[in-house]
Amino acid sequence: MEPGQWPSEHSDALRDYFLKGMSYAEIGRQINARFGTAYTRNAVVGRAKRLGLVIPEWMTSPSIVPPLPGESLVPPRRSALPNLNLPPKSAMKPAALGRLRCVGVQPRLIELAELEAADCRYPYGGDKDGEEITFCGHPRQPGSSYCAPHARLTRRSGAAAVRIAAPVVLRLVSAA
């Protein structure tokens, strides 16, 4: 017997046990006891699928995916337990869109190659594939890469506020 190939008498027994309403695990135990095989539950499930044996819809648990228009959430036979395996109704509502922060600056939309040393480097665009990235271009604050409104937008508030560090002076100690 090749791996993955079931003799016809084993497949016939699987069909008979399935039609009697036995679980896949029990079918595997019965076939193993009857034929001296060592089929696992998963092997029985796989063979049953290949034979076209399917579990009735009322025996499966309902999906947690919201239904399409015209579909019901619960199969008819499960109507006695409507909330079984379903998320709460609050999870089914679409989330509210967050409000974007706006700084009230009309950017100059300068390309990277045209930016001067004193221009704000706050980026715009590039959200979609192939969309060009441009920059604010307004005069930037000393010690920052951004103009005043964009610097406030990018800083954390309160105790975690970003510090503007003093320039660091490096000295060569020894040459190798």
Secondary structure, DSSP 8 states (H G I E B T S, - for coil): --TT---HHHHHHHHHHHHTT--HHHHHHHHHHHH-----HHHHHHHHHHTT----GGGS---SS---TT--SS-GGGTTSTTTT---HHHHS----------------B-GGG--TTB---EEE-SSTT--EEE--SB--TTSSS-HHHHHHHS--GGG----------------
